[in-house]
Amino acid sequence: MKNTGELIYAMITYFDGDVRRINHFLKVYGFAKTLGELEGLNESTQKILEAAALTHDIGIKNSEKKYNSSAGNYQQTEGPPEAEILLAKLGADKEIIERVCWLIAHHHTYTDIQGSDYQILVEADFLVNACEDNLTRDAICSFRDKIFKTQSGISLLNSIYHLI
């Protein structure tokens, strides 16, 4: 994969015409990039995080076709094979593809979060989903208190939703 722009372009064409999904992954990418940089991730982990943020919901199309549902468990099953194909076409390294696919397969699983890339992906996705799903203040605070671990993520969530 030459650059992030190439992956963004591939994902936009993958979700051709689905403006809501395109905007979602772009917002998650923006938060993930920001949180990763603020948390001081090394270059390799940052690259994996950004690729995972862009592709995390790639399984939605097949989930809706096969199961008539975009439920998280279906996304986690259907996403990795699609991401593997797309990332391989773009020439991504095998190690990056493997970790990105693992992150996609777990991004709706909030127990036993392992790795800063996984933690930040979950936080970035929630920062977007809280607004898109019109979550209540109590629901946002509950998720923050149970799941958020990074100082940057907690600070952004508190500031965006004026929680303190």
C-alpha positions in Angstrom: 0.0 0.0 0.0 1.6 3.2 -1.1 -0.3 5.6 1.0 -3.5 6.2 3.0 -5.1 8.2 0.2 -5.0 5.0 -1.9 -6.9 3.1 0.8 -9.4 5.9 1.3 -10.1 5.9 -2.4 -10.5 2.1 -2.5 -12.9 2.3 0.4 -15.0 5.1 -1.1 -15.4 3.1 -4.3 -16.1 -0.1 -2.3 -19.0 1.7 -0.6 -20.0 3.4 -3.9 -23.0 5.7 -3.3 -23.3 4.8 0.4 -22.6 8.3 1.7 -23.5 7.4 5.3 -21.0 4.6 5.5 -18.3 6.6 3.7 -18.7 9.5 6.1 -18.7 7.1 9.1 -15.4 5.4 8.2 -13.8 8.8 7.4 -14.8 10.2 10.8 -13.6 7.1 12.6 -10.3 7.4 10.7 -10.0 11.1 11.7 -10.5 10.3 15.3 -8.2 7.2 15.2 -5.4 9.2 13.5 -5.7 12.0 16.1 -5.8 9.6 19.1 -3.0 7.5 17.8 -0.8 10.6 17.3 -1.8 12.1 20.7 -1.0 8.8 22.4 2.4 8.6 20.7 1.9 5.3 18.8 5.0 4.1 16.9 4.9 4.4 13.1 4.0 0.8 12.5 1.1 0.7 15.0 -0.2 4.0 13.7 -0.2 2.7 10.2 -2.2 -0.4 11.3 -4.6 1.7 13.3 -5.3 4.0 10.4 -5.9 1.1 8.0 -8.2 -0.6 10.5 -10.1 2.6 11.1 -10.8 2.9 7.4 -11.8 -0.7 6.9 -13.4 -1.6 10.2 -16.9 -1.7 8.8 -16.1 -3.3 5.4 -18.1 -6.4 6.4 -21.4 -4.5 6.5 -22.2 -5.0 2.8 -21.9 -8.7 3.0 -23.6 -8.8 6.4 -26.7 -7.1 4.9 -26.7 -9.3 1.8 -26.3 -12.6 3.7 -28.1 -11.9 7.0 -30.2 -8.8 6.2 -28.5 -7.2 9.2 -25.5 -4.9 9.9 -25.1 -6.3 13.4 -21.6 -6.1 14.9 -21.2 -9.9 15.1 -21.9 -10.3 11.4 -19.5 -7.4 10.6 -16.8 -9.1 12.6 -17.3 -12.3 10.6 -17.7 -10.9 7.1 -15.2 -8.1 7.3 -11.8 -9.8 7.5 -12.1 -11.7 4.2 -13.1 -8.5 2.4 -10.4 -6.4 4.0 -7.8 -9.1 3.2 -8.7 -9.0 -0.5 -8.7 -5.2 -0.7 -5.5 -4.7 1.3 -3.7 -7.4 -0.7 -4.7 -5.7 -4.0 -3.2 -2.5 -2.7 0.0 -4.3 -1.8 -0.1 -4.0 1.9 2.4 -6.1 3.9 1.2 -9.5 5.2 1.7 -8.4 8.8 -0.4 -5.3 8.4 -3.2 -7.3 6.7 -3.2 -9.9 9.5 -3.4 -7.3 12.3 -6.0 -5.2 10.5 -8.2 -8.2 9.8 -7.8 -9.3 13.5 -8.9 -5.8 14.6 -11.9 -5.9 12.2 -12.9 -9.3 13.7 -12.9 -7.8 17.2 -13.9 -4.1 16.9 -17.4 -4.8 18.4 -15.9 -6.9 21.2 -15.3 -4.7 24.3 -13.8 -7.3 26.6 -10.2 -8.2 26.9 -9.0 -5.3 24.6 -5.4 -6.0 23.7 -3.1 -3.5 22.2 -3.2 0.3 21.8 -4.4 0.0 18.2 -7.4 -2.0 19.4 -8.2 0.3 22.2 -8.0 3.4 20.1 -10.1 1.9 17.3 -12.8 1.1 19.8 -12.7 4.6 21.2 -12.6 6.3 17.8 -15.6 4.2 16.6 -17.5 5.1 19.7 -16.8 8.8 19.4 -18.6 8.7 16.0 -21.3 6.2 17.0 -22.3 8.2 20.1 -23.5 11.0 17.8 -24.8 8.9 14.9 -26.8 6.7 17.3 -28.1 9.7 19.3 -26.9 8.1 22.6 -28.0 9.6 25.8 -25.5 11.4 28.1 -25.8 8.5 30.6 -25.1 5.9 27.9 -22.0 7.9 26.8 -20.7 8.3 30.3 -21.3 4.6 31.1 -19.4 3.5 28.0 -16.6 6.0 28.8 -16.2 4.7 32.3 -16.3 1.1 31.4 -14.3 1.0 28.1 -12.2 4.2 27.5 -8.6 4.0 28.7 -6.6 6.6 26.8 -6.3 10.0 28.2 -6.7 11.5 24.8 -9.9 9.6 24.1 -11.5 10.4 27.5 -10.6 14.1 27.0 -12.0 14.3 23.5 -15.2 12.4 24.5 -15.7 14.8 27.5 -15.1 17.8 25.4 -17.2 16.8 22.4 -20.2 15.8 24.6 -19.5 18.4 27.3 -19.4 15.8 30.0 -17.5 17.7 32.6 
